[in-house]
């Protein structure tokens, strides 16, 4: 049985919106896109790279899938991520996309997302890794399907933006710290497991 691992970049105040670039996600007038770039270092690359080498699969929401496809599928600089992302099977939760999906090894989840992911967890031997995809992660967390959170907690606050755990919703539960890796730039890569 597979484990569902949510891998997220977050600020100290919980914002996860648009860590990768200024034009990544400007919903709600968000103007801080690209906030994670100044904090990248070799420790983060090595730690995050460990989770990409297994036999698992990727799981994306539509917005993140399209953004990753536009960027990562076209990189030719020999970085270690493009080959892994191209090779891994990618499942996409979307109510608007239709198959065939443009990125190789991609499949659309056809049923209710929580039911489809619960079934995938029973079928996949390795991890189901979700990158970004905040709406998807929140729905899976509410259904009790997230087994591990790997959070790269960045030492800044933005005061605005979409948060990993939305305000105004019921509590998602308590978490147990499994591992914490500090980077040279002050990011803490913290791995948590839900306790209930």
N, C-alpha and C positions, 0 to 999 in steps of 0.2 A: 504494500500500500504506500502511495506517495504522500509526501508532506507538502503543504502549501506554504511557501515562504514569500512574504511581502518584503520587497527591498525598496526602501524609500530614502530620499534625501529630505531632511526637515531642518527648519531653523529652531532656535531655542523656544520661540513662541508657537511652534507647531506648524508653520506654513510649509507646504510642499509644492506650491504652484510654481511652474516654470523655472526649475533650477538650471536647466541647460542653456537657455538662450533668451535674448530679448523678445524674439518673435514667437517663442514656443507656445505661450498661452496668455493672452492679454484679457481674458474674460474679466468682467467687473472693473475694467480700467486698470488692471494690474500693470505696474510699470517697473517692477524690480526683476524682470526676467534675467536669468543668467547668474543669479547670486551664488551658485555653488562653484563656479569656475575658479575663482581665486584660491579656493581651498583644496584643489586637487594636488595630490602628491603620490610618490611611489608606494607608500604604505597603503593608501586607499586603493590604488590600482591592483596591488598584490592581494589584498584582503578580498576585494570584490571579485577578482578573477578566480579565486578558489571556488566560489559557488557556481561558476559558469562551466566548469569542466566535467561535471557529472553527466549521467545519462538521462537527466530529467528533461522537462519541456518548459516552454515559456507560456505565459498567460498574459494577455493584454486587453485593456479596454480599447475602444476604437480610436480615440484621440491619441493615445500614447503609441498604439500600433502604427498609425499613419505618420506620426512624427519620427519614430524610430526608422520606419521604412524609408522615408525621404532622406534621412541622413546616413544611417549605418549601412544600408544595403549598397550604397554607392561609394563607400570609402575604399581607396586603393593604396593607402600608405603603409600597408603591412601591419597595422595595429592588430592586437590579438582579439579584439571584440567582434569585428566584422565577420570573420570566418566562423566563429562560434555561433553568432546570431543567425547567420545564413543557414548553417547546418542544423541547428536545433529546430524541433517542431514547435510552431507557434500557434496557439489557440487564441481566437479573438472573440470577445464578447461585444456584440453590436446588434442594435435593432435596425440599422440603416445600411450596412454593407451587404453585399451579395457575393457569392462565389462565382468565378474563381478570384481569390485574393491575389494581389500583385506580388507579394514577397514569397519566394520559394518556401516550401514546407510550412504553409499556413493553412489553417482550417477555421471555419466559422463555427462557433458554438450555436447549435440550432435550437436548443430547448431553453427553458428557464435557466438563467445563468447559475443560480445556486444548485439546482438539480444537476445540471451538466457538469459543474465543477466537482460536486460530491461524487458523481459517477467516475470522472477522470481520476480522482484520488484513489479510487479502488482499482483502476486499470493501469496506472503508471507506477513503475518500479522506483524511479528517482523522484527528485523534487519537482513540484510545479512552482516555478518562480514567476512572481508578478513584479514587474518593474513599473514604478509610477502608478498610473491607472487608479487615481484616488477614488473615483465613484465606485469602481469595481471592488477595490479593497474594502471600502466601507460596507458594501452590500455583503461581501463574503464574511467580514468580521461579524456583522449582525447575525449571520446564519451560523456562526461558530465554526467556520471552515478554515480560518487562518491558524496554522500551527506554529509559525515562527515569524517574528518581525525582525528584520535587519535594518536598523535605522542609522543612517549617517547623520549625526546631530551636529549641525554647523554652528559655530560660535557667533551668531548674529541674530538680531530680531528685526522683523520687517513691519510689524504692526498691522499689516493688511495682507489679504491673500487667502486662497483656499487652504484649509488645514487638513491634515491627515484624519484627525478625529473631529468631526463636525460639531460645532456648538449647538446646543438645543436638542441633542439626541440623548437617548438613554446611555448610561455608561456602558462601555464595551467590556469591562471587567479588569481584573488585576493581571499584572505580568511579572514574570520571574526573570531576572537578569541571568543569562547563560554565559555571555562573554562580552568583554569590552576592550576594544583596541583603539588606543589614541594615535592620531596621525601627527605629523610634524607641523601641521597648520592649525591644530586645535580642534579638529573634528574628532568626535568620539563615535566609533562604529560599534553600536551596541546591539547585541542580539538578545531578544526577549522571547519567552515562551508564555502563552496564556496559561494561567493557573486554574481557571474555572471555565 
